[in-house]
Amino acid sequence: MSSKSGKKRVIKIFRYDPTAEENGHYDCFEVDLEDEGKATILDVLFQIQKSQDSSIAFRYACRVSMCGSCGIVINGREGLACKTIVGDIKAKEIILRPLNHFPIVKDLVVDMDPFFEKYRQALPYFDGADDNAEPAVIRPDSKEREDIGLSTECIACGCCVSSCTMAYHHPEYLGPAALNRAFTLLADSRDGLYDQRITRIIPSCYNCRLEFNCTDVCPKEISPTRAIKYIQRCALKEPFRQIERNSFTAKDLSAQKKQAIEDPEFSRRRFLKRVTYGFGAATALVLGGVLASATIGPSMRRASKQWIHLGSLEAFAPEKVTTINVQYEVLDGFYKSRVVKPVMVYRGSDSNTMVVYNSRCTHLGCTVHWDDSKQLFLCACHGGAFDLNGKVNSGPPPRPLDRYAFKVRDRDVLVEMV
């Protein structure tokens, strides 16, 4: 838990004015913060702009890590300025610069047009396969919903693209965000653009080099790497889908076999076709199963639950709500990453009445905070409000705040996280 520090921090900000200079430079500022545990990088930028240099340009909107507007690089790591707590940065200097791989408009503001152009190329919109008047029924606990899950919550902040070195080496690469969006639609049985979408994105999915940078920096804890592995698995199935769609005869298969073998241009898809036509569908299915399990299996596996230490029981005052950042490591496929997740702890008159709430609103996942004067949990983005028991008081949230399992052991409070 961060404590009140009242100390000064040095902030270095990248400055660039297209009308005045060819290359950018860094300006140094010093800020005095009353409580680093509550101040965000966006708060620091506001303070500098208001009291030291009004010409600093940066982008923001919602202030609750929902819109993605304030994505920048903070001490070499992509993140949202409104979500990054100053107290969590241990370095003496805080260095802020714009996202990588984007044209710079001014200072920390980048041109997002290239990002959204590639997003559009992946056909990011839903187009129903059937003209049904009633919505399709997909249970929240269905396998399909579990596969798509968190990936639908992308806020298009561009942090994943900025962290991806392949976005620099392959200008035509659609990028992690666009491929993640395509994945959510490919895995949706209601959508009718599977063939058109997979044709557009398959070349890009092989530009990924499994660096996991996109997964590491995503402020919504999405794994675009997992999505890309899913698309590669779809690519393995394409030859069989084509045979099924076209209902090839034995004569057709023989002609396709000859064309595939004689084709001098080699690609992974042609290799699979050669396997299909040359060794038989059974062999190809075995090979496809091996490749699919090797590529998608580890990244789709659920992370195991673990008990994380929150603090001593005495750190949580009775009849109060305390917000604390939980930090722990998770294994995502082959990659171990560090997670920082805020939780809200209410302790009653004794430890038996303690509750640990998820700080994400049940409406759209916005950040919820406790307002002591109103005695409510508030979601600033959509006007949702929850009472002390986590029940919906007003606004659009469909259900109460989610709770974490916890236990008290030897006067220490532990919370169960995934």
ABEGO torsion letter per residue (X at the ends): XBBBAGBBBBBBBBBBBAAABABBBBBBBBBBBABAAABBAAAAAAAAAAAABAABBBBBBAGAGAAGAABBBBGGBBBBAAABBAAABABABBBBBBBBGBBBABEABBBAAAAAAAAAAAGABBBBABBBABBBBBBAABAAAAAAEAAAABAGAGAAAAABAAAAABAABAEAAAAAAAAAAAABAABAAAAAAAAAAAAAAAABAGAGAAAAABAAGBBAAAAAAAAAAAAAAAAAAAAAAAGBBAAAAAAAAAAAAABABBBAAAAAAAAAAAAEAAAAAAAAAAAAAAAAAAAABBBBBBBBBAEBAAABBBGBBBBBBBBBBBBBEABBBBBBBBBBBBBBABAAABBBBBABBAAAGBBBBBBAAAGBBBBAAAGBBBBAAGBBABEABABBBBBBBBBBBGGBBBBBBX
